[in-house]
């Protein structure tokens, strides 16, 4: 038996929701990084940066909505 009792599930839910909060900014940061590096390599300022920024935003929102939908499904049971 755990010393936390029923709180272990609560801690798991809190951890999952806190990771959801990091999905969007991390996706945008990855897109910006790759866009910046490609712009430096291909000398296409600022087009790759803008393109990969859009990719990062779309990817972040897609992942965010999937995570929220998964969390809602688990809550309904």
C-alpha atoms as a printed R data frame, in Angstrom:
   type eleno elety resid chain resno       x      y       z
1  ATOM     1    CA   UNK     A     1   0.000  0.000   0.000
2  ATOM     2    CA   UNK     A     2   1.240  3.435  -0.901
3  ATOM     3    CA   UNK     A     3   1.887  6.096   1.713
4  ATOM     4    CA   UNK     A     4  -0.008  8.518  -0.535
5  ATOM     5    CA   UNK     A     5  -3.138  6.389  -0.689
6  ATOM     6    CA   UNK     A     6  -5.488  7.742  -3.349
7  ATOM     7    CA   UNK     A     7  -3.360 10.801  -3.969
8  ATOM     8    CA   UNK     A     8  -1.075  8.983  -6.392
9  ATOM     9    CA   UNK     A     9  -3.678  9.325  -9.161
10 ATOM    10    CA   UNK     A    10  -4.047 13.006  -8.316
11 ATOM    11    CA   UNK     A    11  -0.292 13.524  -8.647
12 ATOM    12    CA   UNK     A    12  -0.312 11.705 -11.991
13 ATOM    13    CA   UNK     A    13  -3.106 13.944 -13.288
14 ATOM    14    CA   UNK     A    14  -1.270 17.072 -12.149
15 ATOM    15    CA   UNK     A    15   1.899 15.901 -13.901
16 ATOM    16    CA   UNK     A    16  -0.003 15.178 -17.119
17 ATOM    17    CA   UNK     A    17  -1.691 18.579 -17.108
18 ATOM    18    CA   UNK     A    18   1.564 20.408 -16.420
19 ATOM    19    CA   UNK     A    19   3.152 18.668 -19.393
20 ATOM    20    CA   UNK     A    20   0.220 19.803 -21.528
21 ATOM    21    CA   UNK     A    21   1.105 23.391 -20.644
22 ATOM    22    CA   UNK     A    22   4.574 22.893 -22.146
23 ATOM    23    CA   UNK     A    23   3.443 21.380 -25.452
24 ATOM    24    CA   UNK     A    24   2.662 24.610 -27.298
25 ATOM    25    CA   UNK     A    25   5.719 26.698 -26.323
26 ATOM    26    CA   UNK     A    26   8.118 23.812 -26.912
27 ATOM    27    CA   UNK     A    27   6.686 23.119 -30.375
28 ATOM    28    CA   UNK     A    28   7.026 26.784 -31.293
29 ATOM    29    CA   UNK     A    29  10.600 26.883 -29.967
30 ATOM    30    CA   UNK     A    30  11.589 23.816 -32.008
31 ATOM    31    CA   UNK     A    31  10.049 25.342 -35.138
32 ATOM    32    CA   UNK     A    32  11.872 28.616 -34.573
33 ATOM    33    CA   UNK     A    33  15.171 26.846 -33.972
34 ATOM    34    CA   UNK     A    34  15.011 24.737 -37.127
35 ATOM    35    CA   UNK     A    35  13.777 27.669 -39.203
36 ATOM    36    CA   UNK     A    36  16.600 29.866 -37.966
37 ATOM    37    CA   UNK     A    37  19.221 27.209 -38.628
38 ATOM    38    CA   UNK     A    38  17.891 26.512 -42.121
39 ATOM    39    CA   UNK     A    39  17.860 30.246 -42.879
40 ATOM    40    CA   UNK     A    40  21.510 30.507 -41.871
41 ATOM    41    CA   UNK     A    41  22.450 27.433 -43.896
42 ATOM    42    CA   UNK     A    42  20.421 28.232 -47.024
43 ATOM    43    CA   UNK     A    43  20.642 32.053 -46.733
44 ATOM    44    CA   UNK     A    44  16.890 32.446 -47.152
45 ATOM    45    CA   UNK     A    45  16.196 35.007 -44.390
46 ATOM    46    CA   UNK     A    46  13.411 35.092 -43.054
47 ATOM    47    CA   UNK     A    47  11.384 32.565 -45.067
48 ATOM    48    CA   UNK     A    48  12.375 29.311 -43.400
49 ATOM    49    CA   UNK     A    49  12.011 30.905 -39.979
50 ATOM    50    CA   UNK     A    50   8.461 31.999 -40.784
51 ATOM    51    CA   UNK     A    51   7.564 28.679 -42.408
52 ATOM    52    CA   UNK     A    52   8.830 26.599 -39.501
53 ATOM    53    CA   UNK     A    53   7.235 28.999 -37.028
54 ATOM    54    CA   UNK     A    54   3.884 28.254 -38.651
55 ATOM    55    CA   UNK     A    55   4.672 24.515 -38.610
56 ATOM    56    CA   UNK     A    56   5.528 24.753 -34.905
57 ATOM    57    CA   UNK     A    57   2.325 26.605 -34.080
58 ATOM    58    CA   UNK     A    58   0.158 24.146 -36.017
59 ATOM    59    CA   UNK     A    59   1.967 21.178 -34.499
60 ATOM    60    CA   UNK     A    60   1.685 22.645 -31.008
61 ATOM    61    CA   UNK     A    61  -2.044 23.290 -31.256
62 ATOM    62    CA   UNK     A    62  -2.651 19.848 -32.761
63 ATOM    63    CA   UNK     A    63  -0.751 18.157 -29.937
64 ATOM    64    CA   UNK     A    64  -2.438 20.363 -27.366
65 ATOM    65    CA   UNK     A    65  -5.934 19.490 -28.591
66 ATOM    66    CA   UNK     A    66  -5.081 15.782 -28.707
67 ATOM    67    CA   UNK     A    67  -3.783 15.854 -25.131
68 ATOM    68    CA   UNK     A    68  -6.851 17.723 -23.892
69 ATOM    69    CA   UNK     A    69  -9.176 15.325 -25.707
70 ATOM    70    CA   UNK     A    70  -7.315 12.348 -24.188
71 ATOM    71    CA   UNK     A    71  -7.571 13.878 -20.708
72 ATOM    72    CA   UNK     A    72 -11.320 14.492 -21.138
73 ATOM    73    CA   UNK     A    73 -11.835 10.894 -22.298
74 ATOM    74    CA   UNK     A    74 -10.039  9.575 -19.200
75 ATOM    75    CA   UNK     A    75 -12.138 11.798 -16.953
76 ATOM    76    CA   UNK     A    76 -15.405 10.512 -18.451
77 ATOM    77    CA   UNK     A    77 -14.150  7.062 -17.811
